[in-house]
Amino acid sequence: MQVFHHVASLRDALAEARAAGKTIGFVPTMGNLHDAHIELVSLARQLCDLVVVSIFVNRLQFGLNEDWDKYPRTLERDMARLSAANCDFLFHPEESEIYPNGMDQQTRVVCPAMTDVLCGASRPGHFEGVTTVVAKLFNIVQPHKAIFGIKDFQQLAVIRRMVQDLCIPVEIVAAPVHREPDGLAMSSRNSYITADERPRAAILSQALNRTREQLQSGRRDFAALEEEGVRCIEDAGFRVDYFSVRNSHSLAPAAHDDTEITVLGAIYTSAARLIDNVSLEL
């Protein structure tokens, strides 16, 4: 695995690969890699000739009271895992390489659709940070395919809209949620869950699956289903950020004639914010 810290040298290496006719798969990450990240790398490996992974803890997408400075940096372990997964190139830039004029002067990429609801409502500015850095990374790597996990469903939908709106020539590939044995969606923030809370943390996925089953059985009282999901999670001792039944494409509240629906939820443990979702076709 080759490691790059600078945009110019990575571009030169990728230009050679592209000239040789190789397809490029890209997996953007913030590091602290777990099995779900490696599944994304494996999928990129299956789909493309060359796999590029980025590790960059993007301060622009963290809010004022969020955990950018506490976010785990585990570069040596991450590099070992990526090497074992047959990653070809690792891009690990300093902040000054990504934001050479400083973040205050950085041109921003704003996707006005779908970013002020759900996670966007509780994390103002988060998706502006995501779309800005992902657009920059797409311009740097210029991949044929970029792999994102479905666990961050709203992020996936926003990036798809950004790519469509800005005519970026990259195919966005969605990878399934990778779960713990009890159903908890795998996340870097799972390490923040206390030992006391961990046996109950899968309640979010359980509530989402129960709602999916109710929808599949014919229920369309979306508000009541949302209330039932909230009560189920609160009864387990967690605070709910949102629990919502949405149109899978627009993320608007689900309508009775929608055929593709996603149920999304976010909850707070004492030290972590967990998100998850399930989708269905009717």
N, C-alpha and C positions, 0 to 999 in steps of 0.2 A: 504494500500500500504506500502510495506517495502522499506526502503531506505538504500542503501549500498554505502560506500565511498571507500572500499578496495576490491581488486581483490580476495583475499583469502576468505573473508566472503561471497562474492557473489557466488563464485564457490562452496562453501560448501552448500549454500542454493539450488543452481541449481542442485547439485549432488543428493540431497534428492528428488527433484521433478522428476529428470530424472529416478531415481531408482524406483519411484512410477509409472513410465510409462507415465508421462505427456509430451506432446509435447510443445516445447518452441518457441514462436514467438518473434522476436527482432526488435525494431525500434530505430536505432541510430539517435540522433539529437544533435544540438548545443544549444538547449533551445530557449527561446523567442518564445514559442509555439503559433501557431495560429490554425485555424480550419482545415487547410490541414494536420498538424501534427496529430491532433486528429482523422482525417479520417484514417491515417495510423495505429494508435493504435486500432481503431475500426475494421479494416480489420484483424489485427493480432489477435484480440479477437475472431473473427469469425472462423479463421483458426486453432487456437492453443488453448491448455488448459491453458497455462501460458504466460503472456505478460511481457517482459522486455523492458524498455526504458532507453537509456543512454542520459545524458546531459553532454556534454564536448565540450567546445569551443576550438577547436584544432588549436593551434598556428602554427603548422607545415604546414597547408594548406593555410595560409594567406601570401600574398606577402609583400615585404618591405614597400610598400606605401598603404597597405590595412588596413582594419578597425578592426583588432583583439581587440585592447584595447577599441574601441568604440562599439563593438558588444554588444547589450543589454543583460544584465544578469537579468533575471526575475524569479528567482528560486521559490520564494513563490507562485507566480501566476501560474507558470508551474506545481508545485506540486499539487495545487488545481485542475487544469484542468485534470491532469493525474489521480488523485484519482477519480474524477467524471467519467472518462472514463474507470474505472475498471482496470487500470494498476496494475499489481501485484508487480513488483519489479522496483525500480528506481535505476540506477547506476549513481552516481554523484561523480566522482573521482577528486582529485587534479591532477595538471599536473605532479607532482613528482610520482604519482602512475602509470600513463600511460607511462611516460618516466623516469624511475628510474635512468638511467645513463646519463640523460640530453639529450636534443634534438640533440646536436652536435655529440654525440656518438651513437645515435639511429640507429639500423639496419633499412634500408629503403626497402620498397617494391615498385619496379618500374615496371609499365606496359608499355612497349615501344610502343605498338599499341594504336592508337586512342588518345594519350595524348598530341600531339604537334600541334593539329589543334583546331579550334573553341575556346572554353574557354581556352584550354591549350596554345594556341598561345599568348593570351593576359595576361595569368596568369601563368608565368613560375613557375614550381615546385608545383603548386596547386594540381594536381592529384597525385603526389608522396606523398604529405601529406595526401590526402584522402585515397589512397590505403594502406598506412602504418597504419593509425589509424583504418581503418575498418578491416584490417587483424588482428590487435591486439584485437579489440573488438570481432571479430568472435572467436578468440582463447579463450578469456575470457568467453564469454557467451555460446559458442558452441550451437547456436540455430538450430532448425530444419528448420525454415523459417525466412528470413529477409525481411522486407518490405521497399521499397524505392519508392519515388514519381517519376512519369514520367517527371515532370517539369524539373528536372535535368537529361535530357535524356543522355547527354554524360557521366555524372557520373554513371548512371545506366549501360550503355554499358561497361564502363571501369571496374566496379565492377563485372559484369558478366564474362568478360574476365579473370579477376584476379582469380575468383573462379574456373573457368574452368582450367586455367593454373596451379594453385597451388593445384588442387584436394581437395578443401575445401568442406566438406560434408554439405552444406547448400543450400536450395532452395531460389533463389532470386525471390521475388514477386513484380511485378510492380503495383503501385496504380495510378489511373487516376489523371490528373491535377485538383486541386480544385481551382475554379475561383470566383472572385468577380462578382457582378451582371452585370457589364459592360464588363466582359470577361478578365480582368486583372488577370494573374496567381497569386495566393496568395503566398506571400513571406515575410520573416522577414524584408527584406530590403524595402518593400513597405512603411514602416513608415518613410523612409527618403525622400519620394517624397513630393515636396512642394505643397501647396494648389493650386498654379497657374498651376502646371504641371499635377496634378492628373486627371483633366477631359480629358487630352490628352494621358495619359499613356497607355490606352488600344490600341493605334495604333499598337503596336507590334503584339498583338494577331489578330487584324483585318487584318494586312498585311499578316500574316502567313496563315490565313484562306482563304484570296483571292488567294494566291499562290496555296493552296491545291485545290481550286475550278478550277483554270486554269489547273492544272495537271490532275485532274479528267476529264476535258473536252477534253483532248488529247494533250495539249501543251507539248513539250519536249525541248523547247529552254531554258534550265536551266539558262544560263548566263543572258539572257534577263529578265527572271522572277526574278532573284536575283537583277538585276539593278532596276526593277520596285518596288520591295519591299523596297530597300534602299531609293529610291526617295520618296516613300509614307511616310516613317518614318521621313526623313529629312524635308519634307514639314510640318510636325507636330511640328518641332522645336527640334528634338532630334538627337544626334550623334549616328551613327551606329557603333558597334564593328564588327559584322558580320551578314549576312543574307544569308543562304546557303542551297542548296538542296542536300541531302546526302543519301547514302545507309543506311538503318536503322540498319544494322548489323555491317558493317565494318566502318561506318562513312566516307567512301571514297566519293568523289564527285559522284553524281548520274550518272549512265549510262543509255542509252536509253532503254536497255532491263531489267533494274531493275524492280522488281515487288513490292518491299517494300521500301518505300521512307519516309524520315523524313525531314521536313523543319525546320531549327533551326535559331533562331535569338537572338542577344544580343544588347541592346542599353544602352546609358548613359543618365540619367537625370542629373540635376545639382549636385545631391548628392548621386545617387544610380546607380547601374548597374543591369539591369533587363534582365532575360532570359526567353525564352518560346520556344515551338515547337509544331508542329502538324505532325501526321503520317498518311499514307494512303497506301492501297494496290491496285495495278493496275492489 
